[in-house]
Structures are given as structure tokens and as C-alpha cells.
Amino acid sequence: TSLIIRSLGALAKFAYQRAAAITVISKGFKSNLINKGVPEEKITVIPNWGDDTIYSPVERDPAFGDQHGLNGYFNVIFAGTMGPAQNLQTVIQAAERLQDLPKFQFVLIGDGLDLPDLKAATAEKNLSNVRFIERQPADKMPQFFAWGDVMLVQLRSDPLFHMTIPSKTLAYLACACFIVCAVPGDGSEVVEQAGAGLTCAPDDPQALADTLRRAYALPAAERQAMGQAGRAAFLERFNRAHLVDDYESLFKRLIKS
């Protein structure tokens, strides 16, 4: 295994040396390459874009909310894969600490390797403030997001994730959602710079619970305004047309050089 890793590292180094330009999706990846000896002037940060043909703000549908047990609650929604990388046991432990909040619930939408253990832990702790909803089609997700008083981005602490902007973050921004981001590094920075929500340390159920208490206490109008700020940041920084223009500018610069 170590031989394979060394071989891949040598191949990557060769590619970096020969490349006229390198694009990366976050500042963290740029710093990582600079630390590996890649000249800074070779590297351009162009983040991934969100799919605004699917993700845009929609009004809450009361019938939809009733159907899925969302109406009348303060909903903290996590949507996506539930595996080791997401470390959603932190959410279950935070839910224990938040049982005193009236009409508060976590809504975990999706599936993954950890789903059976998460359901078992919820039952074992007799938590009434955690709801599970099976995986849903992408085009249905904005309807769920509309019911999210908070949209949660959660990843375990890992050096790789410090350089990662989870794709769900962009979907939440596009839908003008208020976000709580428990992802260190570039993921939290996106939310903070957009003014789109709150951030906290990963793998820390008390920090997550405390941050969600702050979100719960905010006036709804303030959370909505922060969600709109996130939408504006999405249109400015993570819109497909804008980022395609960035690639076009890079290609034109390379052709002229």
C-alpha cells in the first residue's frame, strides 16, 4: 500500500511540474499544494458550483409539512449520506442535550452505513426530538429545505475535510437557508463570509447543542435575513455562469502566455 501511495505521489508531483495551470476548489487545497512545492502563481481557486436548476427558494407547503411531520416544529434538517465521515452520533448526543426545547426536532433525511446505529441510539435514549426520513429525490429537496429553520452541515474532524466545501452547503445557500456548519476550515469560512448562519467545532455535541440553542433563540426574521445573505453569496460566488466565466478567463490567459 505504501508503495502505491508513493507512486501516486510521484505521479502527482510530475503532473504539477508539467502543468501550465492548476485549478483547485478551495483555498485549503491551494495551501496544501503550495506546501508541496507547487508555485503559487500556477494555482487558481475556482470552487464547485451549485445546481441552481434544482436548488432555489420555495415557499413552505403546509400539506407537505404535515405529510412529513415538519409543520409546527423548529426543524434542524440534515440531508444526505449518513456514514462515518458525517459522524452523526454527535447529532444524537446533541439531541439528548436539547430535549428541553419545546417543538424542537432534528430531521435526518437520507441513508448510509450509520443509519441503523443512529436509529438504534435514538431508540435506546428514547429521544422524541429526532425524526428519520428516507432518501428523497434531489428535485424534492427544496421543499424539505423550506421547512428547515436550520440546515445542518456536519463532518468529522479530518485534515481532508478542512479543505472541503461540502456540496450540500452550496445547495443550502442556493435555497436561502440558515445554516449551522460543524465543518472546520473552508466549509465554515464560506458560511461565515456569507453571513448565512453559525459555525461550531466538529465532533463536539455540547458545542453543537450550544450553537443550536443560539439559533433557536434568534428571531425568525433574523434567520431569514441570514438565509437571504447566503442566497446572495451563492449568486455572486457559486453560480454556474459566473464560475464558467472564471474558467474561460483562465483559458484565455493560458492561450496568450
KATA-V854015 format. One record per pair of residues at least 12 apart in sequence whose ideal C-beta (glycine too) atoms are under 10 Angstrom apart, sorted by sequence separation. I is the first residue (numbers start at 1). J is the second residue. D is the distance in whole Angstrom. If there is no record, write none. Layout:
i=I j=J d=D
i=I j=J d=D
This chain:
i=30 j=42 d=10
i=31 j=43 d=9
i=94 j=106 d=8
i=118 j=130 d=8
i=153 j=165 d=9
i=154 j=166 d=9
i=169 j=181 d=7
i=179 j=191 d=5
i=187 j=199 d=8
i=188 j=200 d=8
i=198 j=210 d=10
i=199 j=211 d=8
i=200 j=212 d=9
i=30 j=43 d=5
i=78 j=91 d=7
i=119 j=132 d=6
i=153 j=166 d=6
i=178 j=191 d=10
i=188 j=201 d=9
i=198 j=211 d=5
i=24 j=38 d=10
i=29 j=43 d=8
i=30 j=44 d=8
i=92 j=106 d=8
i=108 j=122 d=9
i=118 j=132 d=8
i=153 j=167 d=10
i=154 j=168 d=9
i=169 j=183 d=8
i=188 j=202 d=9
i=197 j=211 d=9
i=198 j=212 d=9
i=200 j=214 d=9
i=30 j=45 d=5
i=76 j=91 d=8
i=91 j=106 d=6
i=153 j=168 d=6
i=166 j=181 d=9
i=179 j=194 d=9
i=181 j=196 d=9
i=184 j=199 d=9
i=187 j=202 d=9
i=22 j=38 d=7
i=27 j=43 d=10
i=29 j=45 d=8
i=92 j=108 d=9
i=106 j=122 d=9
i=152 j=168 d=9
i=153 j=169 d=5
i=165 j=181 d=10
i=181 j=197 d=6
i=182 j=198 d=10
i=183 j=199 d=8
i=184 j=200 d=10
i=198 j=214 d=6
i=16 j=33 d=7
i=22 j=39 d=9
i=28 j=45 d=10
i=91 j=108 d=7
i=115 j=132 d=7
i=151 j=168 d=8
i=166 j=183 d=6
i=169 j=186 d=10
i=173 j=190 d=8
i=179 j=196 d=5
i=180 j=197 d=6
i=181 j=198 d=8
i=182 j=199 d=7
i=183 j=200 d=10
i=184 j=201 d=7
i=185 j=202 d=10
i=198 j=215 d=6
i=27 j=45 d=6
i=76 j=94 d=9
i=88 j=106 d=9
i=151 j=169 d=9
i=165 j=183 d=8
i=169 j=187 d=6
i=173 j=191 d=8
i=178 j=196 d=7
i=179 j=197 d=4
i=180 j=198 d=5
i=181 j=199 d=5
i=182 j=200 d=5
i=183 j=201 d=10
i=184 j=202 d=6
i=197 j=215 d=8
i=19 j=38 d=9
i=23 j=42 d=10
i=24 j=43 d=6
i=26 j=45 d=7
i=76 j=95 d=9
i=115 j=134 d=9
i=153 j=172 d=7
i=164 j=183 d=7
i=168 j=187 d=10
i=169 j=188 d=9
i=172 j=191 d=9
i=177 j=196 d=8
i=178 j=197 d=5
i=179 j=198 d=8
i=180 j=199 d=7
i=181 j=200 d=8
i=182 j=201 d=7
i=183 j=202 d=6
i=184 j=203 d=10
i=16 j=36 d=7
i=17 j=37 d=9
i=21 j=41 d=9
i=22 j=42 d=5
i=23 j=43 d=8
i=24 j=44 d=8
i=25 j=45 d=7
i=26 j=46 d=10
i=27 j=47 d=9
i=88 j=108 d=7
i=115 j=135 d=10
i=151 j=171 d=9
i=152 j=172 d=9
i=164 j=184 d=10
i=165 j=185 d=9
i=166 j=186 d=10
i=170 j=190 d=8
i=176 j=196 d=9
i=177 j=197 d=8
i=178 j=198 d=8
i=179 j=199 d=9
i=180 j=200 d=7
i=182 j=202 d=5
i=198 j=218 d=9
i=12 j=33 d=9
i=16 j=37 d=8
i=17 j=38 d=8
i=21 j=42 d=6
i=22 j=43 d=5
i=23 j=44 d=5
i=24 j=45 d=6
i=25 j=46 d=7
i=26 j=47 d=6
i=106 j=127 d=9
i=111 j=132 d=9
i=151 j=172 d=4
i=162 j=183 d=8
i=163 j=184 d=10
i=164 j=185 d=8
i=165 j=186 d=5
i=166 j=187 d=6
i=169 j=190 d=6
i=173 j=194 d=7
i=181 j=202 d=9
i=182 j=203 d=8
i=197 j=218 d=10
i=16 j=38 d=5
i=17 j=39 d=10
i=20 j=42 d=8
i=21 j=43 d=8
i=22 j=44 d=7
i=23 j=45 d=8
i=24 j=46 d=8
i=25 j=47 d=5
i=26 j=48 d=9
i=76 j=98 d=9
i=86 j=108 d=10
i=88 j=110 d=10
i=105 j=127 d=9
i=107 j=129 d=10
i=108 j=130 d=7
i=109 j=131 d=9
i=110 j=132 d=9
i=150 j=172 d=10
i=151 j=173 d=9
i=161 j=183 d=6
i=162 j=184 d=5
i=163 j=185 d=6
i=164 j=186 d=7
i=165 j=187 d=5
i=169 j=191 d=7
i=182 j=204 d=8
i=13 j=36 d=7
i=16 j=39 d=9
i=19 j=42 d=7
i=21 j=44 d=6
i=23 j=46 d=5
i=24 j=47 d=9
i=25 j=48 d=5
i=105 j=128 d=8
i=106 j=129 d=6
i=107 j=130 d=8
i=108 j=131 d=7
i=109 j=132 d=8
i=110 j=133 d=8
i=111 j=134 d=7
i=112 j=135 d=9
i=145 j=168 d=10
i=161 j=184 d=7
i=162 j=185 d=3
i=163 j=186 d=6
i=164 j=187 d=6
i=165 j=188 d=10
i=173 j=196 d=6
i=182 j=205 d=10
i=12 j=36 d=8
i=13 j=37 d=8
i=19 j=43 d=10
i=23 j=47 d=10
i=86 j=110 d=9
i=88 j=112 d=9
i=105 j=129 d=5
i=106 j=130 d=5
i=107 j=131 d=5
i=108 j=132 d=5
i=109 j=133 d=5
i=110 j=134 d=8
i=111 j=135 d=5
i=148 j=172 d=8
i=151 j=175 d=8
i=161 j=185 d=7
i=162 j=186 d=7
i=163 j=187 d=9
i=165 j=189 d=9
i=166 j=190 d=9
i=172 j=196 d=8
i=173 j=197 d=9
i=13 j=38 d=9
i=17 j=42 d=10
i=89 j=114 d=8
i=92 j=117 d=9
i=96 j=121 d=10
i=104 j=129 d=6
i=105 j=130 d=7
i=106 j=131 d=7
i=107 j=132 d=8
i=108 j=133 d=7
i=109 j=134 d=8
i=110 j=135 d=5
i=157 j=182 d=9
i=158 j=183 d=10
i=159 j=184 d=9
i=160 j=185 d=10
i=161 j=186 d=9
i=162 j=187 d=8
i=165 j=190 d=6
i=169 j=194 d=10
i=172 j=197 d=8
i=182 j=207 d=8
i=198 j=223 d=10
i=12 j=38 d=10
i=16 j=42 d=8
i=82 j=108 d=7
i=86 j=112 d=7
i=88 j=114 d=6
i=92 j=118 d=6
i=95 j=121 d=9
i=96 j=122 d=10
i=99 j=125 d=9
i=103 j=129 d=9
i=105 j=131 d=6
i=106 j=132 d=9
i=107 j=133 d=6
i=109 j=135 d=7
i=110 j=136 d=8
i=145 j=171 d=8
i=151 j=177 d=4
i=153 j=179 d=6
i=154 j=180 d=9
i=155 j=181 d=9
i=156 j=182 d=9
i=157 j=183 d=9
i=158 j=184 d=9
i=159 j=185 d=9
i=161 j=187 d=7
i=162 j=188 d=9
i=165 j=191 d=10
i=182 j=208 d=6
i=197 j=223 d=8
i=9 j=36 d=9
i=16 j=43 d=9
i=74 j=101 d=7
i=82 j=109 d=9
i=83 j=110 d=10
i=85 j=112 d=9
i=86 j=113 d=10
i=87 j=114 d=8
i=88 j=115 d=9
i=91 j=118 d=8
i=92 j=119 d=10
i=95 j=122 d=8
i=99 j=126 d=10
i=102 j=129 d=10
i=109 j=136 d=6
i=141 j=168 d=9
i=145 j=172 d=7
i=148 j=175 d=9
i=150 j=177 d=8
i=151 j=178 d=7
i=152 j=179 d=8
i=153 j=180 d=7
i=154 j=181 d=8
i=155 j=182 d=7
i=156 j=183 d=9
i=157 j=184 d=6
i=169 j=196 d=9
i=196 j=223 d=10
i=74 j=102 d=8
i=75 j=103 d=9
i=76 j=104 d=7
i=77 j=105 d=9
i=78 j=106 d=7
i=79 j=107 d=8
i=80 j=108 d=9
i=82 j=110 d=6
i=83 j=111 d=9
i=84 j=112 d=9
i=85 j=113 d=10
i=86 j=114 d=7
i=89 j=117 d=7
i=92 j=120 d=10
i=93 j=121 d=9
i=99 j=127 d=7
i=101 j=129 d=8
i=149 j=177 d=9
i=150 j=178 d=6
i=151 j=179 d=5
i=152 j=180 d=5
i=153 j=181 d=4
i=154 j=182 d=5
i=155 j=183 d=5
i=156 j=184 d=10
i=157 j=185 d=10
i=169 j=197 d=10
i=180 j=208 d=8
i=198 j=226 d=9
i=73 j=102 d=10
i=74 j=103 d=6
i=75 j=104 d=8
i=76 j=105 d=7
i=77 j=106 d=8
i=78 j=107 d=7
i=79 j=108 d=8
i=80 j=109 d=8
i=81 j=110 d=6
i=82 j=111 d=6
i=83 j=112 d=4
i=84 j=113 d=7
i=85 j=114 d=9
i=88 j=117 d=9
i=89 j=118 d=7
i=92 j=121 d=5
i=96 j=125 d=6
i=98 j=127 d=10
i=99 j=128 d=8
i=100 j=129 d=10
i=142 j=171 d=8
i=145 j=174 d=9
i=146 j=175 d=7
i=148 j=177 d=6
i=149 j=178 d=7
i=150 j=179 d=7
i=151 j=180 d=7
i=152 j=181 d=8
i=153 j=182 d=7
i=154 j=183 d=7
i=155 j=184 d=8
i=182 j=211 d=8
i=197 j=226 d=6
i=73 j=103 d=5
i=74 j=104 d=5
i=75 j=105 d=6
i=76 j=106 d=5
i=77 j=107 d=5
i=78 j=108 d=5
i=79 j=109 d=4
i=80 j=110 d=5
i=81 j=111 d=8
i=82 j=112 d=4
i=83 j=113 d=5
i=84 j=114 d=7
i=88 j=118 d=6
i=91 j=121 d=10
i=92 j=122 d=6
i=95 j=125 d=8
i=96 j=126 d=10
i=99 j=129 d=6
i=141 j=171 d=7
i=145 j=175 d=4
i=146 j=176 d=9
i=148 j=178 d=8
i=150 j=180 d=5
i=151 j=181 d=9
i=152 j=182 d=7
i=153 j=183 d=5
i=155 j=185 d=10
i=181 j=211 d=9
i=182 j=212 d=10
i=195 j=225 d=9
i=196 j=226 d=6
i=197 j=227 d=8
i=72 j=103 d=6
i=73 j=104 d=7
i=74 j=105 d=7
i=75 j=106 d=8
i=76 j=107 d=7
i=77 j=108 d=8
i=78 j=109 d=7
i=79 j=110 d=6
i=80 j=111 d=9
i=81 j=112 d=5
i=82 j=113 d=7
i=83 j=114 d=5
i=91 j=122 d=10
i=96 j=127 d=7
i=98 j=129 d=6
i=109 j=140 d=10
i=141 j=172 d=10
i=144 j=175 d=10
i=145 j=176 d=9
i=146 j=177 d=9
i=148 j=179 d=9
i=180 j=211 d=6
i=195 j=226 d=6
i=196 j=227 d=7
i=73 j=105 d=5
i=75 j=107 d=5
i=76 j=108 d=9
i=77 j=109 d=7
i=78 j=110 d=8
i=80 j=112 d=8
i=81 j=113 d=9
i=82 j=114 d=5
i=83 j=115 d=9
i=86 j=118 d=10
i=89 j=121 d=7
i=92 j=124 d=9
i=93 j=125 d=9
i=95 j=127 d=5
i=98 j=130 d=10
i=109 j=141 d=8
i=142 j=174 d=9
i=143 j=175 d=10
i=145 j=177 d=5
i=155 j=187 d=7
i=180 j=212 d=6
i=194 j=226 d=8
i=195 j=227 d=10
i=196 j=228 d=9
i=197 j=229 d=9
i=72 j=105 d=10
i=73 j=106 d=10
i=81 j=114 d=9
i=82 j=115 d=5
i=88 j=121 d=9
i=92 j=125 d=7
i=95 j=128 d=9
i=96 j=129 d=9
i=138 j=171 d=9
i=142 j=175 d=5
i=154 j=187 d=10
i=194 j=227 d=10
i=195 j=228 d=10
i=196 j=229 d=6
i=197 j=230 d=7
i=73 j=107 d=8
i=81 j=115 d=10
i=82 j=116 d=10
i=95 j=129 d=5
i=96 j=130 d=10
i=141 j=175 d=8
i=142 j=176 d=10
i=153 j=187 d=6
i=180 j=214 d=9
i=195 j=229 d=4
i=196 j=230 d=3
i=70 j=105 d=8
i=82 j=117 d=9
i=92 j=127 d=7
i=94 j=129 d=10
i=95 j=130 d=5
i=109 j=144 d=6
i=142 j=177 d=10
i=153 j=188 d=9
i=180 j=215 d=6
i=191 j=226 d=9
i=194 j=229 d=6
i=195 j=230 d=7
i=196 j=231 d=8
i=69 j=105 d=8
i=82 j=118 d=6
i=94 j=130 d=10
i=109 j=145 d=10
i=179 j=215 d=9
i=193 j=229 d=10
i=194 j=230 d=5
i=196 j=232 d=9
i=70 j=107 d=7
i=82 j=119 d=10
i=107 j=144 d=8
i=153 j=190 d=9
i=178 j=215 d=7
i=194 j=231 d=9
i=195 j=232 d=9
i=196 j=233 d=7
i=69 j=107 d=8
i=92 j=130 d=7
i=153 j=191 d=8
i=194 j=232 d=8
i=195 j=233 d=8
i=196 j=234 d=9
i=68 j=107 d=8
i=91 j=130 d=8
i=109 j=148 d=10
i=191 j=230 d=7
i=194 j=233 d=4
i=107 j=147 d=8
i=162 j=202 d=10
i=178 j=218 d=8
i=190 j=230 d=9
i=193 j=233 d=7
i=194 j=234 d=8
i=68 j=109 d=9
i=107 j=148 d=8
i=161 j=202 d=8
i=88 j=130 d=10
i=178 j=220 d=9
i=191 j=233 d=9
i=194 j=236 d=9
i=107 j=150 d=10
i=190 j=233 d=8
i=194 j=237 d=8
i=105 j=149 d=10
i=106 j=150 d=9
i=108 j=152 d=9
i=153 j=197 d=9
i=157 j=201 d=8
i=158 j=202 d=9
i=178 j=222 d=9
i=179 j=223 d=10
i=190 j=234 d=10
i=193 j=237 d=9
i=194 j=238 d=10
i=104 j=149 d=9
i=107 j=152 d=9
i=151 j=196 d=9
i=152 j=197 d=10
i=157 j=202 d=4
i=158 j=203 d=10
i=178 j=223 d=4
i=104 j=150 d=10
i=106 j=152 d=8
i=151 j=197 d=8
i=153 j=199 d=9
i=154 j=200 d=10
i=156 j=202 d=6
i=157 j=203 d=5
i=177 j=223 d=9
i=178 j=224 d=7
i=150 j=197 d=8
i=155 j=202 d=6
i=156 j=203 d=6
i=157 j=204 d=9
i=177 j=224 d=10
i=178 j=225 d=9
i=179 j=226 d=8
i=190 j=237 d=8
i=150 j=198 d=9
i=154 j=202 d=7
i=155 j=203 d=9
i=176 j=224 d=8
i=178 j=226 d=5
i=179 j=227 d=8
i=190 j=238 d=8
i=153 j=202 d=10
i=154 j=203 d=9
i=176 j=225 d=10
i=177 j=226 d=9
i=178 j=227 d=5
i=82 j=132 d=9
i=176 j=226 d=9
i=177 j=227 d=5
i=178 j=228 d=10
i=176 j=227 d=4
i=177 j=228 d=10
i=178 j=229 d=10
i=179 j=230 d=7
i=175 j=227 d=8
i=176 j=228 d=5
i=178 j=230 d=8
i=76 j=129 d=9
i=82 j=135 d=10
i=176 j=229 d=9
i=177 j=230 d=7
i=76 j=130 d=10
i=77 j=131 d=10
i=79 j=133 d=9
i=81 j=135 d=9
i=154 j=208 d=8
i=173 j=227 d=9
i=176 j=230 d=6
i=177 j=231 d=9
i=74 j=129 d=10
i=80 j=135 d=9
i=172 j=227 d=9
i=175 j=230 d=9
i=176 j=231 d=4
i=73 j=129 d=9
i=75 j=131 d=8
i=77 j=133 d=9
i=79 j=135 d=9
i=152 j=208 d=8
i=173 j=229 d=9
i=174 j=230 d=8
i=175 j=231 d=7
i=176 j=232 d=9
i=79 j=136 d=8
i=173 j=230 d=4
i=174 j=231 d=7
i=73 j=131 d=9
i=94 j=152 d=10
i=172 j=230 d=7
i=173 j=231 d=6
i=176 j=234 d=8
i=79 j=138 d=10
i=152 j=211 d=10
i=172 j=231 d=10
i=173 j=232 d=9
i=174 j=233 d=10
i=175 j=234 d=9
i=94 j=154 d=10
i=152 j=212 d=8
i=170 j=230 d=10
i=173 j=233 d=6
i=174 j=234 d=5
i=70 j=131 d=8
i=80 j=141 d=10
i=91 j=152 d=7
i=150 j=211 d=9
i=169 j=230 d=9
i=173 j=234 d=4
i=174 j=235 d=8
i=69 j=131 d=6
i=79 j=141 d=6
i=150 j=212 d=7
i=172 j=234 d=9
i=173 j=235 d=9
i=68 j=131 d=8
i=70 j=133 d=9
i=91 j=154 d=7
i=149 j=212 d=10
i=152 j=215 d=10
i=170 j=233 d=10
i=171 j=234 d=9
i=69 j=133 d=8
i=77 j=141 d=10
i=88 j=152 d=9
i=90 j=154 d=7
i=170 j=234 d=7
i=173 j=237 d=9
i=174 j=238 d=8
i=68 j=133 d=6
i=79 j=144 d=7
i=150 j=215 d=5
i=169 j=234 d=10
i=173 j=238 d=7
i=174 j=239 d=9
i=79 j=145 d=8
i=86 j=152 d=10
i=88 j=154 d=6
i=90 j=156 d=8
i=149 j=215 d=7
i=150 j=216 d=8
i=77 j=144 d=6
i=86 j=153 d=10
i=87 j=154 d=7
i=89 j=156 d=10
i=149 j=216 d=8
i=170 j=237 d=9
i=171 j=238 d=10
i=68 j=136 d=9
i=77 j=145 d=7
i=86 j=154 d=6
i=87 j=155 d=7
i=88 j=156 d=10
i=150 j=218 d=10
i=170 j=238 d=5
i=75 j=144 d=9
i=77 j=146 d=10
i=79 j=148 d=8
i=85 j=154 d=9
i=86 j=155 d=6
i=87 j=156 d=4
i=149 j=218 d=9
i=169 j=238 d=9
i=170 j=239 d=10
i=75 j=145 d=10
i=77 j=147 d=7
i=78 j=148 d=9
i=85 j=155 d=6
i=86 j=156 d=7
i=87 j=157 d=8
i=75 j=146 d=10
i=77 j=148 d=4
i=85 j=156 d=6
i=87 j=158 d=10
i=149 j=220 d=8
i=75 j=147 d=5
i=76 j=148 d=7
i=77 j=149 d=8
i=78 j=150 d=10
i=79 j=151 d=8
i=80 j=152 d=10
i=82 j=154 d=10
i=84 j=156 d=7
i=70 j=143 d=10
i=75 j=148 d=5
i=76 j=149 d=7
i=77 j=150 d=7
i=78 j=151 d=8
i=79 j=152 d=9
i=80 j=153 d=9
i=83 j=156 d=10
i=85 j=158 d=8
i=150 j=223 d=8
i=165 j=238 d=9
i=70 j=144 d=8
i=73 j=147 d=8
i=74 j=148 d=10
i=75 j=149 d=5
i=76 j=150 d=4
i=77 j=151 d=6
i=78 j=152 d=4
i=79 j=153 d=10
i=80 j=154 d=9
i=149 j=223 d=7
i=68 j=143 d=9
i=74 j=149 d=5
i=75 j=150 d=7
i=76 j=151 d=8
i=77 j=152 d=7
i=78 j=153 d=8
i=85 j=160 d=9
i=149 j=224 d=10
i=64 j=140 d=9
i=67 j=143 d=10
i=68 j=144 d=7
i=70 j=146 d=9
i=71 j=147 d=8
i=73 j=149 d=8
i=74 j=150 d=8
i=75 j=151 d=9
i=76 j=152 d=6
i=78 j=154 d=6
i=85 j=161 d=7
i=151 j=227 d=9
i=70 j=147 d=4
i=150 j=227 d=10
i=65 j=143 d=9
i=69 j=147 d=10
i=70 j=148 d=9
i=149 j=227 d=10
i=64 j=143 d=5
i=65 j=144 d=9
i=68 j=147 d=8
i=70 j=149 d=10
i=85 j=164 d=10
i=148 j=227 d=9
i=151 j=230 d=10
i=64 j=144 d=8
i=86 j=166 d=9
i=65 j=146 d=9
i=85 j=166 d=10
i=61 j=143 d=6
i=64 j=146 d=8
i=65 j=147 d=5
i=145 j=227 d=10
i=54 j=137 d=10
i=55 j=138 d=9
i=60 j=143 d=8
i=64 j=147 d=8
i=54 j=138 d=6
i=55 j=139 d=10
i=58 j=142 d=5
i=59 j=143 d=9
i=54 j=139 d=6
i=57 j=142 d=7
i=58 j=143 d=6
i=60 j=145 d=10
i=61 j=146 d=7
i=62 j=147 d=10
i=53 j=139 d=9
i=54 j=140 d=10
i=55 j=141 d=7
i=56 j=142 d=7
i=58 j=144 d=10
i=60 j=146 d=5
i=61 j=147 d=9
i=80 j=166 d=8
i=51 j=138 d=8
i=54 j=141 d=8
i=55 j=142 d=6
i=58 j=145 d=8
i=59 j=146 d=7
i=60 j=147 d=6
i=80 j=167 d=8
i=81 j=168 d=9
i=54 j=142 d=7
i=57 j=145 d=8
i=58 j=146 d=5
i=80 j=168 d=5
i=94 j=182 d=9
i=56 j=145 d=10
i=57 j=146 d=7
i=79 j=168 d=6
i=55 j=145 d=8
i=78 j=168 d=9
i=80 j=171 d=9
i=91 j=182 d=9
i=79 j=171 d=8
i=90 j=182 d=7
i=79 j=172 d=9
i=77 j=172 d=9
i=87 j=182 d=9
i=86 j=182 d=10
i=77 j=177 d=9
i=78 j=180 d=10
i=76 j=180 d=7
i=94 j=200 d=10
i=106 j=212 d=9
i=98 j=205 d=10
i=97 j=205 d=7
i=101 j=209 d=10
i=104 j=212 d=8
i=96 j=205 d=8
i=97 j=206 d=7
i=104 j=213 d=9
i=94 j=204 d=9
i=95 j=205 d=9
i=98 j=208 d=9
i=93 j=204 d=9
i=94 j=205 d=4
i=97 j=208 d=9
i=98 j=209 d=5
i=101 j=212 d=8
i=90 j=202 d=7
i=93 j=205 d=4
i=94 j=206 d=8
i=97 j=209 d=4
i=98 j=210 d=10
i=101 j=213 d=7
i=104 j=216 d=6
i=55 j=168 d=10
i=90 j=203 d=6
i=92 j=205 d=8
i=93 j=206 d=8
i=94 j=207 d=9
i=95 j=208 d=9
i=96 j=209 d=8
i=97 j=210 d=9
i=100 j=213 d=10
i=103 j=216 d=10
i=89 j=203 d=9
i=90 j=204 d=7
i=91 j=205 d=8
i=94 j=208 d=4
i=95 j=209 d=8
i=98 j=212 d=6
i=102 j=216 d=10
i=55 j=170 d=8
i=87 j=202 d=7
i=90 j=205 d=5
i=93 j=208 d=8
i=94 j=209 d=4
i=97 j=212 d=9
i=98 j=213 d=7
i=101 j=216 d=6
i=51 j=167 d=9
i=55 j=171 d=5
i=86 j=202 d=10
i=87 j=203 d=6
i=89 j=205 d=8
i=90 j=206 d=10
i=93 j=209 d=8
i=94 j=210 d=9
i=97 j=213 d=9
i=101 j=217 d=10
i=48 j=165 d=7
i=50 j=167 d=7
i=54 j=171 d=8
i=55 j=172 d=8
i=57 j=174 d=8
i=58 j=175 d=8
i=90 j=207 d=9
i=91 j=208 d=7
i=94 j=211 d=9
i=95 j=212 d=9
i=47 j=165 d=6
i=48 j=166 d=10
i=49 j=167 d=10
i=50 j=168 d=9
i=52 j=170 d=9
i=55 j=173 d=9
i=56 j=174 d=6
i=57 j=175 d=5
i=58 j=176 d=10
i=90 j=208 d=6
i=91 j=209 d=10
i=94 j=212 d=7
i=98 j=216 d=8
i=48 j=167 d=7
i=50 j=169 d=9
i=51 j=170 d=8
i=52 j=171 d=10
i=55 j=174 d=4
i=56 j=175 d=6
i=57 j=176 d=4
i=90 j=209 d=10
i=94 j=213 d=10
i=50 j=170 d=3
i=51 j=171 d=8
i=54 j=174 d=8
i=55 j=175 d=5
i=56 j=176 d=8
i=57 j=177 d=8
i=48 j=169 d=10
i=49 j=170 d=7
i=50 j=171 d=6
i=54 j=175 d=9
i=55 j=176 d=10
i=91 j=212 d=10
i=48 j=170 d=7
i=50 j=172 d=9
i=52 j=174 d=6
i=55 j=177 d=10
i=47 j=170 d=8
i=50 j=173 d=7
i=51 j=174 d=8
i=52 j=175 d=10
i=50 j=174 d=5
i=49 j=174 d=9
i=50 j=175 d=9
i=32 j=159 d=9
i=32 j=160 d=9
i=32 j=162 d=9
i=28 j=159 d=9
i=29 j=160 d=10
i=31 j=162 d=10
i=32 j=163 d=6
i=28 j=160 d=9
i=31 j=163 d=8
i=76 j=208 d=10
i=28 j=161 d=9
i=30 j=163 d=9
i=28 j=162 d=6
i=29 j=163 d=5
i=28 j=163 d=3
i=29 j=164 d=9
i=26 j=162 d=9
i=27 j=163 d=8
i=28 j=164 d=8
i=29 j=165 d=10
i=76 j=212 d=6
i=26 j=163 d=5
i=28 j=165 d=9
i=25 j=163 d=8
i=26 j=164 d=7
i=27 j=165 d=10
i=74 j=212 d=9
i=24 j=163 d=9
i=25 j=164 d=8
i=26 j=165 d=6
i=47 j=186 d=9
i=76 j=215 d=8
i=25 j=165 d=7
i=76 j=216 d=9
i=45 j=186 d=10
i=74 j=215 d=9
i=74 j=216 d=6
i=47 j=190 d=8
i=74 j=220 d=10
i=31 j=185 d=10
i=31 j=186 d=10
i=28 j=184 d=10
i=30 j=186 d=10
i=28 j=185 d=5
i=29 j=186 d=8
i=27 j=185 d=9
i=28 j=186 d=5
i=26 j=185 d=8
i=27 j=186 d=6
i=28 j=187 d=9
i=26 j=186 d=4
i=25 j=186 d=9
i=26 j=187 d=9
i=28 j=189 d=9
i=27 j=189 d=8
i=26 j=189 d=9
i=26 j=190 d=9
i=57 j=227 d=8
i=57 j=228 d=9
i=57 j=231 d=7
i=56 j=231 d=9
i=56 j=234 d=10
i=55 j=234 d=9
i=52 j=234 d=8
i=52 j=235 d=8
i=50 j=234 d=6
i=49 j=234 d=9
i=50 j=235 d=10
i=52 j=238 d=9
i=52 j=239 d=6
i=53 j=240 d=9
i=49 j=237 d=9
i=50 j=238 d=5
i=52 j=240 d=7
i=49 j=238 d=5
i=50 j=239 d=8
i=51 j=240 d=8
i=52 j=241 d=9
i=47 j=237 d=7
i=48 j=238 d=8
i=49 j=239 d=6
i=50 j=240 d=8
i=47 j=238 d=6
i=49 j=240 d=4
i=48 j=240 d=10
i=49 j=241 d=9
i=49 j=242 d=8
i=50 j=243 d=10
i=49 j=243 d=5
i=48 j=243 d=8
i=49 j=244 d=8
i=46 j=242 d=10
i=47 j=243 d=7
i=46 j=243 d=6
i=49 j=246 d=10
i=46 j=244 d=10
i=47 j=246 d=9
i=46 j=246 d=5
i=45 j=246 d=9
i=46 j=247 d=6
i=44 j=246 d=8
i=44 j=247 d=9
i=46 j=249 d=10
i=46 j=250 d=7
i=44 j=249 d=9
i=44 j=250 d=6
i=44 j=253 d=9
i=23 j=246 d=9
i=23 j=247 d=8
i=23 j=250 d=7
i=21 j=250 d=6
i=20 j=250 d=10
i=21 j=251 d=9
i=21 j=253 d=8
i=20 j=253 d=10
i=21 j=254 d=6
i=20 j=254 d=5
i=21 j=257 d=9
i=20 j=257 d=8
